[in-house]
């Protein structure tokens, strides 16, 4: 019997939507086609959401402001004000629920309104959370959630300390696109993107919002080294793309939005990036050593520190450190190899499939319980 799966997401960074899509595809692959993804923020309050998105991006320029917002909101999770957030999007979610009649709600963003929904029998609809970082903000965590899918065993211990029963916690890893796990012909990829086989490729992922300020200077410094080729992915930031192309550096390749970005990950020697949970997981899947740019206090900093502790990333706090760390890493094959091995140990393969299998298993158990 087909199940109705409702997946909620949010527009803050690209990660949540990518996880939602990966899970939807995994359900579809198993023959479950009644899967709906809803960006509750945009659908409920488009204007407010647009303003929040702008504030969210802007807050990254002021690390302390973002840190206060992030950790300050953690302290409010047991205060009456969180009730306002609990009601956010509730009416919209309820109207969707009345028509779609979901058997389960899967959150890829901590949306508390989902906990208040009931089915036709007046029972709570099961709610499962997929935590999309290597650190869990307190908004993700509630005893009312039926299941948590998380990235690491360390996070599992943190959940247990917060009195979440172990049977509710699954260390699944963070879902990413299947393409990252597929084997490629590396030689063909070098030809496709016009890179020389004998030189090391440094991939710079400027981030969804192009928030990295010294990128021009870093490209110029890295391109002075004859054994380095630099690939910069600018996403939808046309201004940044034009600015870098105008440098006319022979060993620099500048890209806009890249549909098959997994191909660049697979031919790169290391990547300079912001530490979003999805980007880090994609890098893990192909064992691509990381140099992390000045992480903003909050989930980014926690992600970065976790990867640094595990020997999978180097953190750089300014452009001078960034260039030096990158050049040192490229000229140190032993360190590169050690980082790749550490990343291989950290990676949870086929996360989407594992989550979908578990969700379907839980729904089957629930059906059997009701029937008996």
C-alpha positions in Angstrom: 0.0 0.0 0.0 1.4 3.4 -1.0 2.1 5.9 1.8 1.6 9.7 1.8 5.0 11.3 2.7 5.1 15.0 3.5 8.6 16.6 3.6 9.1 20.1 4.9 12.0 22.3 4.1 13.2 26.0 4.3 15.0 28.5 2.0 17.9 29.4 4.4 20.9 28.1 2.4 20.5 25.5 -0.3 21.2 22.5 2.0 17.7 21.9 3.4 16.1 21.8 0.0 18.8 19.5 -1.4 18.2 17.0 1.5 14.5 17.1 0.9 15.0 16.4 -2.8 17.4 13.5 -2.1 14.9 11.9 0.3 12.0 12.4 -2.2 14.1 10.8 -5.0 14.9 7.8 -2.7 11.2 7.3 -1.9 10.4 7.5 -5.7 13.1 5.0 -6.5 11.4 2.5 -4.1 8.0 3.0 -5.9 6.5 5.5 -3.4 5.2 8.4 -5.5 2.9 10.2 -3.1 5.7 12.4 -1.8 5.2 16.2 -1.4 7.9 18.7 -0.6 6.8 22.0 0.9 8.9 25.1 1.7 6.6 26.1 4.6 8.3 29.5 5.1 8.0 30.7 1.5 4.5 29.3 1.1 3.2 30.7 4.4 4.8 34.2 4.5 6.7 34.9 1.2 7.5 38.6 2.1 8.5 37.9 5.6 10.6 34.9 4.4 12.4 37.1 1.8 13.3 39.6 4.5 14.4 36.8 6.8 16.6 35.4 4.1 18.2 38.8 3.5 18.8 39.2 7.2 20.2 35.7 7.4 22.7 36.3 4.6 23.6 39.7 6.0 24.2 38.3 9.5 27.0 36.3 8.1 28.9 39.5 7.6 28.7 40.2 11.3 29.8 37.0 12.9 29.0 38.1 16.4 25.4 39.1 15.4 24.8 35.7 13.8 26.3 34.0 16.9 24.0 35.8 19.2 21.0 35.0 17.0 22.0 31.3 16.8 23.0 30.5 20.4 20.5 33.1 21.8 17.6 31.3 20.2 18.8 28.0 21.8 18.3 29.6 25.2 14.7 30.4 24.3 13.6 26.8 23.4 12.0 26.3 26.8 10.6 29.8 27.0 7.0 30.9 26.2 8.3 32.9 23.1 9.0 29.6 21.3 5.2 29.1 21.2 5.2 31.8 18.5 7.6 29.7 16.4 5.6 26.6 17.2 2.6 28.2 15.5 4.6 29.4 12.5 3.1 27.9 9.3 0.6 25.8 11.3 -2.5 26.9 9.4 -0.8 26.3 6.0 0.5 22.9 7.2 -2.9 21.9 8.5 -4.6 22.8 5.2 -2.1 20.8 3.2 -2.5 17.9 5.7 -6.3 17.9 5.4 -6.1 17.4 1.7 -2.9 15.3 1.4 -3.5 13.2 4.6 0.2 12.4 5.3 1.2 9.2 7.0 4.4 10.8 8.1 6.0 14.3 8.2 9.8 14.4 7.6 11.4 17.8 8.5 14.7 18.9 6.9 14.4 22.1 8.9 13.2 22.3 12.6 9.5 23.1 12.0 7.7 22.7 15.3 4.2 23.3 13.8 4.3 19.7 12.4 4.1 18.3 16.0 0.6 19.8 16.3 -1.0 18.0 13.4 -3.5 15.1 13.9 -4.8 12.6 11.5 -8.5 11.6 10.8 -8.5 9.4 13.9 -7.4 12.4 16.1 -3.9 10.9 16.6 -0.7 12.8 16.1 0.9 12.3 12.7 4.4 10.8 13.2 7.2 13.4 12.8 10.8 12.5 11.9 13.6 15.0 11.8 16.7 14.9 9.5 19.3 17.0 11.2 21.3 18.7 8.4 24.5 19.7 10.3 27.2 18.1 12.5 25.8 20.0 15.4 22.1 20.1 16.4 20.5 23.4 17.4 18.1 22.8 20.3 15.1 23.6 18.0 15.7 20.3 16.4 15.3 18.4 19.6 12.0 17.6 21.3 10.7 14.5 23.1 7.6 14.7 20.8 9.7 13.9 17.7 9.3 10.2 16.8 12.7 9.8 15.1 16.0 11.7 14.6 18.3 11.0 11.7 21.7 12.4 12.5 25.3 12.7 11.1 27.6 11.2 13.8 27.9 9.0 16.8 29.2 12.0 18.8 25.9 13.7 18.1 24.0 10.6 19.2 25.8 10.9 22.6 24.7 14.6 22.8 21.1 13.6 22.1 21.2 10.9 24.8 22.5 13.5 27.3 19.3 15.5 26.5 17.2 12.5 27.5 16.3 11.4 23.9 15.7 7.6 24.0 18.4 5.8 22.0 15.7 3.9 20.0 14.6 7.3 18.5 18.1 8.1 17.2 19.6 6.8 13.9 23.1 7.6 12.8 22.3 7.8 9.1 24.6 10.5 7.8 23.3 13.5 5.9 21.5 12.7 2.6 23.2 14.0 -0.6 22.7 13.5 -4.3 23.4 10.0 -5.6 25.8 11.4 -8.3 28.4 11.9 -5.6 28.6 8.2 -5.0 28.9 7.2 -8.7 32.2 6.2 -10.2 33.5 8.5 -13.0 36.1 8.4 -15.7 38.5 11.0 -14.2 40.5 11.4 -17.4 37.4 12.4 -19.4 36.4 14.9 -16.7 39.8 16.6 -17.0 39.2 17.0 -20.7 35.6 18.1 -20.3 36.6 21.0 -17.9 39.9 21.7 -19.8 42.3 20.9 -16.9 45.8 19.6 -17.3 46.3 16.1 -15.8 49.7 16.8 -14.3 48.7 19.8 -12.1 46.7 19.9 -8.8 43.2 21.4 -8.9 42.1 23.6 -6.1 38.3 24.0 -6.1 36.9 27.2 -4.6 33.2 26.9 -3.7 32.3 30.5 -3.1 29.0 29.5 -1.5 25.4 30.0 -2.4 25.6 33.7 -1.7 29.2 34.5 -2.7 30.0 35.6 0.8 33.8 35.2 0.5 35.3 38.7 0.3 39.0 38.1 -0.6 38.5 35.6 -3.4 40.2 37.7 -6.1 43.3 38.1 -4.0 43.4 34.3 -3.1 43.0 33.4 -6.8 45.9 35.6 -7.8 48.2 34.2 -5.0 47.3 30.6 -5.8 47.8 31.0 -9.5 51.4 32.2 -9.0 52.2 28.5 -8.2 52.9 26.6 -11.5 51.7 23.3 -10.1 48.3 24.6 -9.2 45.1 25.1 -11.3 42.2 26.9 -9.6 38.5 26.3 -10.3 36.0 28.7 -8.8 32.3 28.0 -8.7 30.4 31.3 -8.4 26.9 29.9 -8.4 24.4 32.6 -9.5 26.8 35.4 -8.6 27.3 36.9 -12.1 29.2 39.9 -10.7 31.8 37.7 -9.0 32.1 35.6 -12.2 32.8 38.6 -14.3 35.3 40.1 -11.8 37.3 36.8 -11.7 37.2 36.3 -15.5 38.6 39.8 -15.9 41.8 38.7 -14.1 42.7 36.7 -17.2 44.8 34.2 -15.2 46.0 31.3 -17.4 45.5 28.6 -14.7 42.2 29.9 -13.4 38.8 28.4 -14.6 35.7 30.3 -13.5 32.3 28.7 -13.5 28.8 30.0 -12.8 26.1 27.6 -11.6 27.4 24.0 -12.2 24.7 21.3 -12.5 27.2 18.5 -12.3 29.3 19.9 -9.5 30.1 16.4 -8.3 32.4 16.1 -11.3 34.6 19.0 -10.1 34.7 17.5 -6.6 36.0 14.3 -8.1 38.9 15.8 -10.0 39.9 18.4 -7.3 42.9 17.9 -5.0 41.3 20.0 -2.2 38.5 22.4 -1.8 38.2 25.9 -0.2 34.7 26.3 1.2 32.2 27.5 3.8 31.3 24.7 6.2 27.6 24.0 5.4 26.5 20.6 6.5 25.6 19.4 2.9 28.8 20.7 1.3 30.9 19.0 4.0 29.0 15.7 3.4 29.5 15.9 -0.3 33.2 16.4 0.2 33.3 13.4 2.6 31.6 11.2 -0.1 34.5 11.7 -2.5 37.3 12.2 0.2 38.0 15.8 -0.9 40.3 17.4 1.8 38.9 20.8 3.0 40.2 24.2 3.8 37.4 26.0 5.6 37.1 29.8 5.3 36.6 31.7 8.6 33.5 29.9 9.9 30.8 32.0 11.4 30.0 31.2 15.1 26.9 28.9 15.1 26.4 25.7 13.3 29.1 26.6 10.7 31.8 26.9 13.4 30.6 23.7 15.1 30.7 21.9 11.8 34.2 23.2 11.0 35.6 22.4 14.5 34.2 18.8 14.2 35.9 18.3 10.8 39.1 19.8 12.1 39.1 17.5 15.2 38.6 14.5 12.9 41.5 15.5 10.6 39.3 16.1 7.6 39.7 19.9 7.3 42.0 22.8 8.0 40.4 26.1 9.3 41.8 29.4 7.9 40.8 32.7 9.5 42.2 35.1 6.8 43.3 35.1 3.2 47.0 34.8 4.2 46.3 31.7 6.2 44.1 30.4 3.5 46.7 30.6 0.7 49.5 29.2 2.9 47.4 26.3 4.2 46.3 25.4 0.6 49.8 25.5 -0.8 51.3 23.6 2.2 48.5 20.9 1.8 49.1 20.5 -1.9 52.8 20.1 -1.4 52.3 17.5 1.4 51.1 14.2 -0.2 51.2 12.4 3.2 48.8 14.9 4.8 46.5 14.8 1.8 46.4 11.0 2.0 45.8 11.1 5.8 42.9 13.5 5.4 41.4 11.3 2.7 41.6 8.3 4.9 40.0 10.2 7.8 37.2 11.4 5.5 36.5 7.8 4.3 36.1 6.7 7.9 33.6 9.6 8.6 31.4 9.0 5.6 28.0 7.2 5.9 27.2 5.8 2.5 23.7 5.7 1.0 22.1 7.9 3.8 18.9 8.6 1.8 18.2 4.9 1.3 19.0 4.1 4.9 16.6 6.8 6.1 13.8 5.8 3.7 14.2 2.1 4.7 13.9 3.1 8.4 10.9 5.4 7.8 9.0 2.7 5.9 9.9 0.1 8.6 8.5 2.5 11.3 5.3 3.0 9.3 4.9 -0.8 8.7 5.2 -1.4 12.5 2.6 1.3 13.2 0.2 -0.3 10.7 0.7 -3.7 12.2 0.1 -2.3 15.7 -3.2 -0.6 14.6 -4.4 -3.8 12.9 -3.7 -6.0 16.0 
